[in-house]
């Protein structure tokens, strides 16, 4: 086996790895984008300003 064959095989494996990485990253990013859009549509809840509890309620 020559160095050219080993190098070409290595490049093929690396391209396959990159393609697999991109193929798995794009659906993840699309899911995060959809989740962000869904969360942006949720109603806002105002919790008010926090204050210390009185001794009676503790």
C-alpha positions in Angstrom: 0.0 0.0 0.0 1.5 3.3 -1.0 1.4 6.6 0.9 -0.9 8.0 -1.7 -3.5 5.3 -1.0 -3.2 5.8 2.8 -3.5 9.6 2.4 -6.5 9.4 0.0 -8.2 7.0 2.5 -7.6 9.4 5.3 -9.1 12.3 3.3 -12.1 10.2 2.5 -12.6 9.3 6.2 -12.2 13.0 7.2 -14.7 14.1 4.6 -17.2 11.5 5.7 -16.7 12.7 9.3 -17.3 16.3 8.4 -20.4 15.4 6.4 -21.7 13.3 9.3 -21.0 16.2 11.6 -22.8 18.7 9.4 -25.7 16.3 8.9 -26.2 15.9 12.7 -25.6 19.6 13.5 -28.1 21.1 11.1 -31.2 19.2 12.6 -30.0 20.2 16.1 -29.8 23.9 15.1 -33.2 23.7 13.4 -34.7 22.2 16.5 -33.1 24.9 18.7 -34.5 27.6 16.3 -38.0 26.0 16.5 -37.8 25.8 20.3 -36.7 29.5 20.5 -39.6 30.5 18.3 -42.0 28.5 20.4 -40.8 30.0 23.6 -41.0 33.5 22.2 -44.7 33.0 21.7 -45.4 32.0 25.3 -47.1 34.7 27.4 -45.0 36.8 29.7 -45.5 36.5 33.4 -44.6 39.4 35.7 -43.4 38.0 39.0 -43.0 41.5 40.5 -40.1 42.7 42.7 -38.9 40.2 45.3 -39.3 41.4 48.9 -38.4 39.8 52.3 -41.1 37.6 53.9 -42.7 39.0 57.0 -42.1 37.1 60.3 -45.8 36.1 60.4 -45.6 34.0 57.2 -42.4 32.1 58.0 
